[in-house]
Amino acid sequence: MKLRHIRPAAVSGFAILALTGAGGIGCSGDPGGQASSGSSASPTTESANSADDARDPKKDVDISDCAYTDKRGITATLSATDTSATVTYTYNVTVKFTAPDGTPVATQEPSLPYVRPGRMDTLDIAAPYTPKAGASTKGVKCEITQVKRTTG
């Protein structure tokens, strides 16, 4: 190969290394060509999402009311609070309804879709229940047994 062909190839190779930062020193002096993004006190979107993903989704969902009504049976009011600052979540919840005597009545699997960051959404759900003649209707239970949180 002649000298006149080597020089443009070498310049091209250095340009590629400079543009990709492969193995070199970046603008901030960090190895690996990574430039500093400013203050290390504020989390990046990626690390904020990781913290959101690590949070137990059961902590985001609550039952604010559980009672028996003649017309609807056992009713519950669910609320889901998206504590993320950037991600919209959908909460798929499993709720177990129990009669006052401890007998399982039903299991419902409602969804609270598209809860926006920093917001709370509510949903009323019901399980048909007719108490035995003379039985008390006080003491019905509504329990969240599982929560799955997905983005979107």
C-alpha positions in Angstrom: 0.0 0.0 0.0 1.3 3.4 -0.8 1.8 6.2 1.7 -0.9 8.3 0.1 -3.5 5.6 0.9 -2.5 5.1 4.5 -2.8 8.7 5.7 -6.6 9.0 4.8 -7.3 5.6 6.4 -5.6 6.6 9.6 -7.4 9.9 9.7 -10.7 8.1 9.2 -9.9 5.7 12.0 -9.1 8.4 14.5 -12.3 10.3 13.5 -14.4 7.1 14.3 -12.6 6.7 17.6 -13.2 10.3 18.5 -16.9 10.3 17.5 -17.7 7.0 19.3 -15.5 7.6 22.3 -14.3 4.0 22.2 -11.6 3.5 24.8 -10.6 7.1 25.0 -11.0 10.0 27.4 -14.3 11.9 27.1 -14.9 15.6 27.3 -15.1 15.5 31.1 -11.9 13.5 31.6 -13.9 10.4 32.4 -12.5 7.1 31.0 -14.6 5.4 28.3 -15.5 8.6 26.5 -18.5 9.4 28.8 -19.3 13.0 29.3 -20.6 14.1 32.6 -24.3 15.1 32.6 -24.0 17.7 35.4 -25.0 17.3 39.0 -24.9 13.8 40.4 -27.6 14.7 42.9 -30.5 14.5 40.5 -31.3 11.0 39.2 -31.4 10.3 35.5 -34.7 9.0 34.0 -33.3 5.5 33.8 -32.3 5.4 37.4 -35.7 6.9 38.4 -37.4 4.2 36.4 -35.3 1.5 38.1 -36.3 2.8 41.5 -40.0 2.8 40.5 -39.6 -0.8 39.2 -38.0 -1.9 42.5 -40.9 -0.5 44.5 -43.4 -3.1 45.6 -46.6 -2.5 43.5 -48.8 -3.6 46.4 -47.8 -0.4 48.2 -49.3 1.7 45.3 -52.8 0.1 45.6 -55.2 0.3 48.5 -58.8 -0.5 49.4 -60.5 2.5 50.9 -63.9 1.0 51.5 -65.3 -2.5 51.9 -68.9 -3.1 52.8 -72.0 -5.1 52.1 -74.9 -3.5 50.2 -78.3 -5.1 49.5 -78.2 -4.2 45.8 -74.6 -5.0 44.8 -73.3 -7.5 47.4 -69.8 -6.9 48.8 -68.4 -3.7 47.3 -64.9 -2.3 47.5 -63.3 0.9 46.4 -59.8 0.5 45.0 -57.3 3.3 44.6 -54.0 3.2 42.8 -51.4 5.9 43.3 -48.6 6.2 40.7 -45.6 7.4 42.8 -43.4 7.7 39.7 -42.4 11.1 38.4 -42.1 10.0 34.8 -43.9 6.7 34.0 -47.5 5.9 33.4 -48.5 2.5 35.0 -51.4 0.1 34.6 -52.3 -1.9 37.8 -53.8 -5.4 37.5 -55.2 -6.3 40.9 -56.5 -9.5 42.4 -59.1 -8.9 45.2 -60.5 -11.6 47.4 -63.9 -11.1 49.0 -64.8 -13.0 52.1 -68.1 -13.3 54.0 -68.4 -12.4 57.7 -68.1 -16.1 58.7 -64.8 -16.4 56.8 -66.3 -18.2 53.7 -64.6 -17.1 50.5 -67.3 -15.3 48.3 -65.4 -14.4 45.1 -62.2 -13.2 43.6 -62.1 -10.3 41.2 -59.3 -9.2 38.9 -59.9 -5.6 38.0 -57.5 -3.3 36.2 -56.7 0.4 36.8 -55.3 1.4 33.4 -53.0 4.3 32.6 -52.5 5.9 36.0 -50.4 8.9 35.2 -47.3 9.9 37.2 -48.1 11.5 40.5 -51.8 10.8 40.2 -54.4 8.6 41.9 -57.2 6.7 40.2 -60.1 4.9 41.9 -62.4 2.0 40.9 -65.5 0.5 42.5 -65.9 -3.2 42.2 -68.4 -5.7 43.6 -68.9 -9.4 44.3 -72.4 -10.8 44.3 -73.3 -12.0 47.8 -76.5 -12.9 49.5 -76.2 -13.7 53.2 -78.0 -16.6 54.8 -81.2 -15.8 56.5 -80.5 -14.1 59.8 -76.8 -13.9 59.2 -74.9 -10.7 60.0 -73.6 -8.7 57.1 -71.0 -6.8 59.3 -67.5 -8.0 59.0 -67.2 -8.7 55.2 -63.6 -8.6 54.1 -61.9 -7.3 50.9 -58.3 -8.2 50.5 -55.7 -7.4 47.9 -53.9 -10.6 47.2 -51.8 -9.6 44.2 -50.8 -6.6 42.2 -49.0 -6.5 38.8 -47.8 -3.2 37.6 -46.9 -2.7 33.9 -45.9 0.4 32.0 -48.5 2.1 29.9 
